[in-house]
């Protein structure tokens, strides 16, 4: 617990030291703004150096200058995370575009392959029909040859019978 208390005090001291000069100037500006009615404007315009501070200007810087180490670290990490997220989104968009391009190429390739496969199927069908036609023609020729052979055997048998009958 004592370490935690020392760490908190150390951080607080660091924050105070970081903004000590700025705090002093801020307090002076707030004092001048609060009591500006005491200072005639003509006197300031005659002075060799004139610094006019308005509350809006001090409020704009207030969020960044008065934070201390932790606030500065939070701001830095916030900017770093935003930059990281922006870069990640750009990379993701680029990858998605590449994926879409690859999908298109694949689809085109598939279309080409489908056409080629259809062409090959047609060729195979034509070859199959040609083979069926050839098989049918061969079958018919085989039948003719068988008929011729049977006719030749029948003639031979009849010639043999004639020879035998003549003898």
Number of C-alpha atoms within 10 A of each C-alpha: 6 7 8 9 10 11 12 12 12 12 15 15 12 15 17 17 13 16 17 13 11 15 16 11 12 19 12 12 18 16 11 16 14 11 10 12 9 8 10 9 10 8 9 13 11 9 9 6 8 10 8 9 13 12 12 9 9 14 11 10 10 14 11 12 15 18 17 19 16 13 15 15 12 13 14 12 12 12 12 12 12 12 12 12 12 12 12 12 12 12 12 12 12 12 12 12 12 12 12 12 12 12 12 12 12 12 12 12 12 12 12 12 12 12 12 12 12 12 12 12 12 12 12 12 12 12 12 12 12 12 12 12 12 12 12 12 12 12 12 12 12 12 12 12 12 12 12 12 12 12 12 12 12 12 12 12 12 12 12 12 12 11 10 9 8 7 6
